[in-house]
Amino acid sequence: MKNKPLSLVAALLGLTLIATACDDDDDGMGPDQLPEGTVALRVVHASPDAPAVDVYAEGLENPLFSDVAYGQVTDYLMVAEGTYNIQLRGAGALSSSDPVFETGDLTVSDGDVITAIATGFLSSMDAADEFRVLPLFEEFADAGSSARVRIVHASPDAPTVAIDVANDGTPEIAALARFEDTGAAGVELPASSSLQIGVWAGSPLARVTAFTTPALPAGGELFVIAIGSLQSLPREETGFSLLAVAGSGAIGRIGQNPVVYALHGSPDAPAVDIFAGDLELVDNLSFAEVSSSIQVPPGSYTLDFFGTTAGSTRPGGSPAASADTPRLEAGQRYLAVATGFLSPEMGEEPFRLAAFRDDLELATSMSRVSAIHASPDAPAVDIGTVDGGGMIDQVVFDNLAYPDGQPETGADVPAAALTLGVAATGNMNPVATFNVVTAAGLRAFAVAVGALTPAADEESFRLVVVNATESPWTATPINPN
């Protein structure tokens, strides 16, 4: 990176707009594409708590860029070389109003190409994560038939990370600190095919998440910017993700690889190992247990279920059962419930996998719960709170049929110690009641598993509450009263 003086002294030596935006159809922009005496500048909004902004140069009435929202990348703008104090104001604010941030003196020279990344928390006064602008001077090395990628750590609350290209267990970049990048020349990466990128953190280092990139263009010059906050879920707009940026602008956001939790709810199945091909995903999962988190690339999978065996090698012979997942999308979390009878008798529901995406509403002062009917011999049911006489007095989940869940965003449940009753739809006399304790802000799946009328070797009807509030998810089996 060129040595460019940057201070917090507000000053402006002058600005001449050469054009509204650079004509840029290539993957990158080089100094030879600029008229003499000019500089190319663009802005990336990567501050998860900052509103849309207008970008000014001090002293000018009109903004350089208007209404730049989180996750957006502007076009390049050609400006005269010189020294500028770049100021940010809320979108639509008067040019005479006080800026919410200013860079101080930024000196740029003939031929410079700059991607300026606004990051950090606007609401923070902590030097470790407060709002800032990272002016990155583009000097990519020749990509040849590969791709040149400059990786930028712009997540304001993520720690120092290691980067594992191919996600094969060996990080190639040992330590990338917050608000740092891998250098102006860029890192050479394979082109023309998607890549798995693992992110490691902690001491000792351990994999914390992974991403699947789109195919990188041969000869391309790109920024891959880690943005977002660990305080947000991966599915949220401000969740930790990657933003791929080429010379022509943003290619798109890349969400974290999907995460799946498996719940064993089959009444007659033993403890199981679960494989996808030759890869063991789950080891020795017993009835009413939820697995640890399973992170896989986006896509659909055929899962094979085997009775638990020693070791992690796929057993010989046919699996006891196989089931297909729906397509698993980047940035999402899923609960996959193994249900049905492994050895069904006449008229009984066969073994199957029912998958439910975590769409539970976030902003609530109550508990937010989605109910799942995974008891293969139970009829459609109503679930509600029970009064002092043992009858359902308020239905929360209505006409829930096997093997469905409702509602997707959850229903409000009081934050309290409750008795919930399960009754055949339309009948206020419950066949089973359960004592549960909820809390404000709880997000959970309440899953009815087991057989309502079990045979001697089958697991009986019960409720499993899967707590999705924090990672990793946990499960609490609750037997009926």
Phi, psi and omega in degrees: 000139177295151178276101182248125179294131179222120180228177179260017177274116184287120178203161177212122180264352177140156181212132175233119178280124181272322180201162181291326178199153178285144173278103191229100179254000183263173179292331181217174180235132179250160180302333182289349179270355184259143172300152182301137177083012182240166183226146175254129183228136170220166186232138173246124178269109184231025178262111189292342180248009180265142177285179171300145186230157165256138184251123183242159159256131185306134177100346179261141181284325184261143180287153171289318179224140184242142170054054178270114185263165179306132179087356182267154178234128180281167167289164171290144174240132178271127178229162178287147175299153181156201181238130186229149167252106183275130183239144178244134174230154175304142183306128179089353180291153179296145179295339179275352181285160179293136177290152175280342178197149171216147186280333196083190187295124173235113182263128181233148188242165180312126175090353180294142172238122191232129168252115183258121184255117174273121185213185185085171178267123179296331184275356185266146171248009181273126182301338183286335184219011183290163183300144179199169173239128178259106178274108184256117181274122188279121177217053183300140171285163180300129183276337184060226179271359177265193173241143176256121186235125175259113183268127183239129176268100182239021175274119190288346179236011175273144181281182171303136184233160169250149184245126182246097177290131185083352178052046184255008176099001180230098180296130177276331177251111192286326185204115175240109186282160177303133179070017174248172179218175187273006175110153187296330184290337183084160178261134180282123180232154179298143180254167170074008174210153180292156182234149168265127180240115177267143177243125182244153178202170175092176178222110001290160181299140175213147179293131180248334176193176180209160182227154172246114181275156167291170177299130180276140183287136176298130182079003184282152175239116187224151163263138167241111190248121173283118183233174175090177187239143174290345178287343180259154174288152179304331181283345180282155180303324182265013177290158180300124183204180177246141175244117180267128185229120175259181178297331182275000178123194183291129172280321177153168177276143178242113179281161176299149175305145183297152179242137180235139169245130180260133177243126179275111181232016181274121188297331186245011179267140176286182170302142189231154163255141182241128182239148165244104190065232179266001183267121176281123179263324185223135182242125169056057180267119182266166180305136178071010176261150173251142183285170167290171183292141178240117179250126183226159174298154178304145179147183177252148186224147168261120181258135178250132183251125178238146169303143186304133177230161179290142178082178184248008179283137179300126181294157174286166179083182183278147175291158177294329178199157174226150180208148180261142174274159165289176175293128180264124188259148178302142177083359185251158175237144187226149168251118179253114185257118172278119186220184184080174182265131177294324178235078187287141170271177184306126177084355181275152180289129180283166178302138179202171177244128176244121185249140183227126180278145177282096174246020183299131181299143188266315189273096178205145176267357178256190170272144179243117190230136171248132183262139180235128178265103181236025175263108194289345179248012180264145177286180172300143188228158164254144178234131180199178179284150185252136180275183183297339179269005178086010180254152175290122181255340178214113180283127177260320180238122191249130172053054181273116185255154177290137355252054187265170173228151178201157334283164184299323181271001180086163175244149177289128176236133181305143177277096187189176169278121188233157166247120179256139178245146177243123183224154172303141185309129179088355181249123183274000179265106187290147172275341177205146175234152184224139174267122181229154176237123180248172181215156178300133179086356178296135170239123188208158168254130173256111190248120174275119183232172179085173182267135178291324175235079189285146167285175187301328184256018182247150179284141184275167182298133176200174180248135173242119178263114179262114183275112181257015183291320182230158176260140356285155176294154177230160181232137178237108176286139180233118178281152179293154178295000000 
